[in-house]
Amino acid sequence: MSDENVLGRINELVDEEHKLREQLASGEISTDEEHARLRSLEEALDQCWDLLRRRRSARSLGGDAEDVPARSVGEVEGYLQ
């Protein structure tokens, strides 16, 4: 997976987030449904951003970005800064 693929996925997720907000505003979905789906989208976005940062870091340290695996949602969401 290339950085461009990860960025493409991020753009897809952001577009989906905008569509959810439009669906809520037009009454197509409930607030509860929007919140549940938004949480899932936000977790996927966090995973993508984490992967992209780690790929760029590996590359800047002379490593191979292709060797950097995606982390699980639990690992990304449980990270303490």
C-alpha positions as CSV (number, residue, x, y, z in Angstrom):
1,M,0.0,0.0,0.0
2,S,1.4,3.4,-1.0
3,D,1.0,6.7,0.8
4,E,-1.2,7.8,-2.0
5,N,-3.5,4.8,-1.3
6,V,-3.6,5.7,2.4
7,L,-4.4,9.3,1.5
8,G,-7.1,8.2,-0.9
9,R,-8.7,6.1,1.8
10,I,-8.6,9.1,4.1
11,N,-10.4,11.2,1.5
12,E,-13.0,8.5,1.1
13,L,-13.6,8.4,4.8
14,V,-13.9,12.2,5.0
15,D,-16.4,12.2,2.1
16,E,-18.4,9.5,3.9
17,E,-18.4,11.6,7.1
18,H,-19.8,14.6,5.1
19,K,-22.5,12.4,3.6
20,L,-23.5,11.2,7.1
21,R,-23.9,14.7,8.3
22,E,-26.0,15.6,5.2
23,Q,-28.2,12.5,5.8
24,L,-28.7,13.5,9.4
25,A,-29.6,17.1,8.4
26,S,-32.1,15.8,5.9
27,G,-33.7,13.3,8.4
28,E,-32.6,10.2,6.5
29,I,-30.8,8.8,9.5
30,S,-31.2,9.2,13.3
31,T,-28.7,10.9,15.6
32,D,-27.9,7.5,17.2
33,E,-27.2,5.9,13.8
34,E,-25.0,8.9,12.8
35,H,-23.0,8.7,16.0
36,A,-22.4,5.0,15.7
37,R,-21.3,5.3,12.1
38,L,-19.2,8.4,12.8
39,R,-17.4,6.5,15.6
40,S,-16.5,3.8,13.2
41,L,-15.3,6.3,10.6
42,E,-13.2,8.2,13.1
43,E,-11.5,5.0,14.2
44,A,-10.7,4.1,10.6
45,L,-9.4,7.7,10.0
46,D,-7.2,7.4,13.1
47,Q,-5.8,4.1,11.8
48,C,-5.0,5.6,8.4
49,W,-3.3,8.7,9.9
50,D,-1.3,6.5,12.3
51,L,-0.2,4.3,9.4
52,L,0.8,7.3,7.2
53,R,2.8,8.9,10.1
54,R,4.6,5.7,10.8
55,R,5.4,5.1,7.1
56,R,6.8,8.6,6.7
57,S,8.8,8.1,9.9
58,A,10.3,4.8,8.7
59,R,11.2,6.4,5.4
60,S,12.9,9.3,7.1
61,L,15.0,6.9,9.2
62,G,16.1,5.0,6.1
63,G,13.6,2.2,6.5
64,D,11.2,0.6,4.1
65,A,7.7,2.1,4.5
66,E,6.3,-1.0,2.9
67,D,7.3,-3.0,6.0
68,V,5.1,-0.9,8.3
69,P,1.9,-2.7,9.1
70,A,-1.4,-1.1,10.1
71,R,-2.1,-1.2,13.8
72,S,-5.4,-2.5,15.2
73,V,-8.1,-0.1,16.2
74,G,-7.6,-1.0,19.8
75,E,-3.9,-0.2,19.6
76,V,-4.4,3.1,17.8
77,E,-7.3,4.2,20.0
78,G,-5.6,3.1,23.2
79,Y,-2.4,5.0,22.6
80,L,-1.5,7.4,25.4
81,Q,0.3,10.6,24.4
